[in-house]
Amino acid sequence: MSSKRIAKDFANCSANAPTGMVVTLPVEGNMSVWHVQLEGPADTVYEGGKFGLVVALPEGFPFKPPTINFATRIYHPNVTNDDFGNICLSMLKTDNWKPMFSLRTVLEAVRNLLVEPQPDDPLEARIADQYRTERAEFDQLARAAVAKYASGEPTYPPVPAAS
């Protein structure tokens, strides 16, 4: 893992975070796990929500992609509708990942999924179908999930201390 690269990306993301995001280290000295608070983008069904994201940088980063999960439940075609919050984002797939991608760019892409879901590359096929064919119902359920899960400050899973 390139600690110099991670430190540079963290400095960039914390000082110049993407719109609506706050990036922090949950454990001082452990640069391999980041917490991101993402405000639901304006003019979307997620507006008003506060979503927690966990960014985990693997051994081998930047040559291996980070793992990003929603710590806050969200009703979305590209995020698993469970407590794991796995994200389907093409740039995070091993075959598509490029070491030149900055983590700021990756976080912007995650935020953009809330603005423009990608129902043709879903993790939740039923939600994707609903997004395409029953948009009013999708919007209602997504807003209800925001009210239920994302109305307060995000909570995150525990992170082990740096070794």
Secondary structure, DSSP 8 states (H G I E B T S, - for coil): --HHHHHHHHHHHHHS--TTEEEE-SSTT-TTEEEEEEE--TTSTTTT-EEEEEEE--TTTTTS--EEEESS----TTB-SSSS-BB--GGGSTTT--TT--HHHHHHHHHHHHHS--TTS-S-HHHHHHHHH-HHHHHHHHHHHHHHHSSS-----------
